[in-house]
Amino acid sequence: MSVIQGFYHKVSIKLQNQKQAEGPETQFKLFSRRKPPPLNLLSYVERLQEMLSCPDEVFGLAYIYINKLLNSFPLLQLTPNNVHRLAFTSIVIAYKYSQDIPFKAKDFAKIGGVTCKELKDMESTMLEALDWKLYVQEVDTQLQLFREVVLVYSESSTEDESFEVPEHLEALQNEELSELSIFFTSN
């Protein structure tokens, strides 16, 4: 499974498993469109990845941000009308937070299919909702440790051997890392 497919899969599961809440969170109405966009979420996210050349970490962070929003605002529901904009905004925020390659706001907006004002408003809303807490503790270290486990596991000579995680990789029990594991597994 590619990183893009992992992001799509995790967000789609959230979309499908949500219980109907009594009403939407008012502050998040700006993410909703009158009708769903013509491009499905997977194609949209693949397009973003291609145009932004996003590394894996951006999608991991973006998913964590969406998850934090949903946990903090139980009335916020992912719907076909808002999931593209929520995903786009979380990807832009994760990209800006983790990457040194600058993009202008108008370029991000054009890539995402929104206006500069819409992008600015969506970023502000999401950042305020996240209480500006974008740091994910040791995400780079955890991602590297996860990759090492995958490498060690893939190098084991037979499937019959019992696989033991090397002692220095025991830190992988972190909840945020387990959320990210979908992005680095393959089918």
C-alpha positions in Angstrom: 0.0 0.0 0.0 1.5 3.4 -1.0 1.5 6.3 1.4 -1.2 8.0 -0.6 -3.4 4.9 -0.4 -2.7 4.6 3.3 -3.8 8.2 3.9 -6.9 7.7 1.8 -7.7 4.4 3.5 -7.4 5.8 7.0 -9.5 8.9 6.2 -12.1 6.7 4.4 -12.4 4.5 7.4 -13.0 7.5 9.6 -15.6 8.7 7.1 -17.5 5.4 7.1 -17.3 4.6 10.8 -18.6 7.9 12.2 -21.8 7.9 14.1 -24.3 10.6 13.1 -23.9 13.6 15.4 -26.7 16.0 16.2 -25.2 18.8 14.0 -22.0 20.0 12.5 -19.5 22.1 14.4 -20.3 25.7 13.3 -16.7 26.8 12.9 -16.0 24.0 10.3 -18.8 24.9 7.9 -16.3 26.7 5.7 -14.9 23.3 4.8 -18.2 22.1 3.3 -19.2 22.4 -0.3 -22.8 22.3 -1.5 -22.1 19.0 -3.3 -19.1 16.6 -3.3 -16.3 17.5 -5.7 -16.2 15.5 -9.0 -12.7 14.0 -8.2 -12.8 11.2 -5.7 -10.6 11.5 -2.5 -7.9 9.1 -3.6 -7.4 10.8 -7.0 -7.4 14.2 -5.2 -4.8 13.2 -2.7 -2.7 11.6 -5.4 -2.8 14.8 -7.3 -1.7 16.8 -4.3 1.2 14.4 -3.7 2.3 14.7 -7.3 2.1 18.5 -7.5 3.6 19.1 -4.0 6.1 16.2 -4.1 5.2 15.4 -0.5 7.3 13.0 1.4 5.6 10.3 3.5 5.9 12.3 6.7 3.5 15.0 5.4 0.7 12.5 5.0 1.4 10.9 8.4 1.2 14.3 10.1 -1.9 15.3 8.1 -3.7 12.2 9.2 -2.7 12.8 12.8 -4.0 16.4 12.6 -7.4 15.2 11.2 -7.6 12.6 13.9 -6.9 15.2 16.6 -9.7 17.4 15.1 -12.2 14.5 15.2 -11.2 13.6 18.7 -11.4 17.2 19.9 -14.7 18.1 18.2 -17.0 15.1 18.4 -19.7 16.9 16.4 -17.4 17.4 13.5 -18.2 14.8 10.9 -16.3 13.8 7.8 -18.7 13.9 4.9 -18.3 13.6 1.1 -18.9 17.4 1.1 -16.0 18.4 3.5 -13.4 15.6 3.4 -11.5 16.9 0.5 -11.0 20.4 2.0 -10.2 19.0 5.5 -7.6 16.6 3.9 -6.2 19.4 1.7 -5.9 21.8 4.6 -4.3 19.2 6.9 -1.8 18.3 4.1 -0.9 22.0 3.5 -0.4 22.6 7.3 1.7 19.4 7.6 3.7 20.4 4.5 4.4 24.0 5.8 5.3 22.7 9.2 7.7 19.9 8.1 9.2 21.0 4.8 11.7 23.7 3.9 10.5 24.1 0.3 8.5 27.2 0.0 5.2 27.5 -1.9 3.3 30.7 -2.2 -0.3 30.7 -0.9 -1.7 31.2 -4.4 0.2 28.1 -5.6 -1.2 26.0 -2.7 -4.7 27.3 -3.4 -4.4 26.6 -7.1 -3.2 23.1 -6.5 -6.0 22.4 -4.0 -8.7 24.0 -6.2 -9.7 26.7 -3.7 -9.2 30.5 -3.5 -6.4 32.1 -1.5 -9.0 33.5 0.9 -10.6 30.1 1.4 -7.2 28.5 2.0 -6.3 31.2 4.5 -9.6 30.9 6.4 -9.4 27.1 6.4 -5.8 27.1 7.7 -6.7 29.6 10.4 -9.7 27.6 11.5 -7.8 24.3 11.6 -4.7 25.8 13.4 -7.0 27.4 16.0 -8.9 24.1 16.4 -5.6 22.3 16.9 -4.6 25.0 19.4 -1.6 25.6 17.2 -0.1 22.3 18.5 1.5 20.8 15.4 4.5 19.1 16.9 4.1 15.3 17.0 6.6 14.0 19.6 9.5 12.4 17.9 7.7 11.6 14.7 10.9 11.5 12.6 12.6 9.2 15.1 9.5 7.0 15.3 9.1 6.8 11.5 12.8 5.8 11.2 12.4 3.2 13.8 9.4 1.8 12.0 11.3 1.7 8.8 14.0 -0.3 10.6 11.5 -2.8 11.8 10.1 -3.2 8.3 13.7 -3.7 7.0 14.6 -6.2 9.7 11.4 -8.1 9.2 11.8 -8.1 5.4 15.3 -9.4 5.7 14.3 -12.5 7.8 15.1 -15.5 5.7 11.8 -17.6 6.2 8.3 -17.0 7.3 8.7 -19.8 9.9 11.2 -18.0 11.9 9.9 -16.1 14.9 10.4 -12.4 14.5 11.8 -10.5 17.4 11.9 -6.8 17.5 15.5 -5.6 18.3 15.7 -4.0 21.7 16.5 -0.6 20.4 13.3 -0.6 18.4 11.0 -1.3 21.3 9.9 2.3 21.3 7.5 1.4 18.5 4.7 0.9 21.0 3.8 4.6 20.8 0.1 5.2 19.9 0.9 7.9 17.2 3.3 5.5 15.5 0.8 2.7 15.4 -1.6 5.2 13.7 1.2 5.8 11.1 1.9 2.1 10.5 -0.7 2.0 7.7 1.5 4.4 5.6 4.5 2.1 5.6 3.0 -1.4 5.0 2.5 -3.0 1.7 -0.1 -5.4 0.4 
